[in-house]
Amino acid sequence: MARLYLIRHGKPSSTWGGDDDDPGLDDAGQAQALAARDWLLKRPAGERISRVVSSPLRRCRETAQPTADALGVKIEIDERVGEIPTPRSIPLAERGAWLREAFGGTWAGIKGDLDYDQWRRDISASLLPRSGTAVFSHYVATNAVVSLLLGDPRVLAFRPDHASITTLETDGAKLRLIQKGREATTGVL
């Protein structure tokens, strides 16, 4: 099985529910992106990456860019590793309350017009062919993968910190969790 890495984006310049629905990184987030790059580039020979995949959202692309630049590759954008979709019936102003409720429950219990348990299976399936890849994603998407691999029905299986790197292995047919990334000492908010 070959390694791949699931990296939560660096600290954004604003949080969800703020003035910017697609913020970039703040100064701390930019430093975290560089630290993630350095860690990824120091992997031993059998664990190195050659590809960079990112959510389409700016905070992920900006976290991924230093790694892509160092490797001399383009970032591959994949919406499947993007942010959890908000139900169409929920106004953007109510997304925060919807997410807080979802965080306290299970994947099968999330209210909305989407099968969120299937959404987490789809994210995990998108990682199967990504050996040797750094995938830059989000808090909830990382939880989707980790909770599925742990057999944990809860939405929050752990609290990945900004630029936290979760190590996985894949053989193209099966995905395995090697190590969860660094956890945050505070909540997402």
Long-range contacts (C-beta under 8 A, 24 or more apart in sequence): 1-131, 1-169, 1-170, 1-171, 1-174, 1-176, 2-46, 2-131, 2-132, 2-169, 2-170, 2-171, 3-43, 3-46, 3-47, 3-49, 3-131, 3-132, 3-167, 3-168, 3-169, 3-178, 4-49, 4-127, 4-130, 4-131, 4-132, 4-133, 4-134, 4-135, 4-168, 4-169, 4-170, 5-40, 5-49, 5-133, 5-134, 5-135, 5-165, 5-166, 5-167, 5-168, 6-127, 6-135, 6-137, 6-142, 6-145, 6-165, 6-166, 6-168, 6-181, 7-36, 7-40, 7-63, 7-64, 7-134, 7-135, 7-136, 7-137, 7-163, 7-164, 7-165, 7-166, 7-181, 8-136, 8-137, 8-138, 8-139, 8-142, 8-160, 8-161, 8-162, 8-163, 8-164, 8-181, 9-55, 9-57, 9-59, 9-60, 9-62, 9-63, 9-136, 9-137, 9-138, 9-162, 9-163, 10-36, 10-59, 10-62, 10-63, 10-162, 10-163, 11-162, 11-163, 12-59, 15-188, 15-189, 16-95, 16-96, 16-99, 17-93, 17-95, 17-96, 21-92, 22-57, 22-58, 22-59, 23-58, 23-59, 24-58, 24-59, 24-62, 25-59, 25-62, 25-63, 28-162, 29-59, 29-62, 29-63, 29-162, 29-163, 30-62, 32-63, 32-162, 32-163, 33-62, 33-63, 33-64, 33-65, 33-66, 33-67, 33-163, 34-66, 35-163, 36-63, 36-66, 36-67, 36-163, 36-165, 37-66, 37-67, 37-70, 39-165, 40-67, 40-134, 40-165, 41-67, 41-70, 41-71, 48-132, 49-132, 49-133, 49-134, 50-132, 50-133, 51-76, 51-130, 51-132, 51-133, 51-134, 52-76, 52-133, 52-134, 52-136, 53-77, 53-78, 53-81, 53-130, 53-133, 53-134, 53-135, 53-136, 54-78, 54-81, 54-135, 54-136, 54-137, 55-79, 55-81, 55-82, 55-83, 55-136, 55-137, 55-138, 55-141, 56-82, 57-82, 57-83, 57-138, 60-136, 60-137, 60-138, 61-136, 63-136, 63-163, 64-134, 64-136, 67-134, 78-126, 78-135, 80-122, 80-123, 80-126, 81-123, 81-126, 81-127, 81-135, 81-136, 81-137, 81-138, 81-141, 82-137, 82-138, 82-141, 83-138, 83-140, 83-141, 84-116, 84-119, 84-138, 84-140, 84-141, 84-144, 85-112, 85-114, 85-119, 86-112, 87-111, 87-112, 87-113, 87-114, 88-113, 89-113, 96-189, 99-140, 99-188, 100-189, 102-155, 103-155, 103-156, 103-188, 104-155, 105-154, 105-155, 106-153, 106-154, 106-155, 107-144, 107-147, 107-153, 107-154, 107-155, 108-153, 110-155, 119-144, 120-144, 120-145, 120-147, 120-148, 121-148, 124-148, 124-149, 124-175, 127-168, 127-170, 127-175, 128-170, 128-172, 128-173, 128-174, 128-175, 129-170, 129-172, 130-170, 131-170, 131-171, 131-172, 139-188, 142-166, 142-181, 145-175, 146-177, 146-180, 149-175, 149-176, 149-177, 150-177, 158-183, 159-183, 159-184, 159-187, 159-188, 160-184, 161-185
